[in-house]
Amino acid sequence: MAYLIKTTEVWRAVDLEEADKMEEEFRNEDIYGLNRWAVVEKERKQAGEVVDEWIQITAVKVFNVEKEPDSDVQPSYK
């Protein structure tokens, strides 16, 4: 049997407020532990002008301890 140990997800949020809400949701989830949370403000420039801004979020979710896995988690993507 194979066990999911951890995943790294990269998200795009509109602003820091949305990123904070996401962090709270992720930290309150029971199926995994949030091992890492990183927020970076990004921007795209065109001809020296900022044409787009967003927040990049990197979340590392830990589902099992590799040496002693105890849950059968199957990822699902919609």
N, C-alpha and C positions, 0 to 999 in steps of 0.2 A: 504494500500500500504506500502511496506517495502522499506526503504532507506539505501543504503550503507553509513556508516559514515566514517570509516577509515579502512585501511589495514596495516599490517606490513609484509614487504617482506625481506627475507634474500637472498642475492646474493653472488656469488663467482666471483671475478675478477682475472685476471692474475697478474696485477701489479697496482701500485698507479696511473699511467697515465690513465689506463682504468677506474679506480674508479672515477677519476676527470672528465672524459668525461661523465660518467654515471650521476654524480651529476649535471652537467650542463644541460644535457637532462631532468632530472627529475625536476629540478627547473624551466625550461622553459615550462613545460607542463601546459596547461590551465585548464584541467579537474579536477585537484586536487591541493592542497597545500602540499608542502613537510614540514612536521612538525618536523621530526627528521632524521638526517643522521649520521650514525656512521660507522667508518672504523677501522677494526682491522687486523693487519698483523698476519697470522697464519702459522704454520709450523707443519709438521709431521716428527717425528724422528723414526729411526729404529736402534737399537743397538748404540744409542748415536749419530748417524749421521742424519743430516737433509736430508730427501729424497723427500720432497715436500714442496713448499711454495705457498701461495696464499693470497688474500685479501678478508676478509669477510665484506660485506656491509649490514647494516640494515637500511631500509628506511621505515618511517611511512608516509603514504599518507592519507590526510584528504580530503574527497569528500563532506561532508555535516556537518553543525553544527547540533548536535543532537537535540537541542531544536527547531530549525527552519530549517529543511531540505528543500532544494529548487531544487535539481536536481535528476533525475532518472538515476542513473548510474548502469549498470549491468556488473559484472566482466565476463571476458572471458579468458579462459586458452587454450593455444594451446598445 
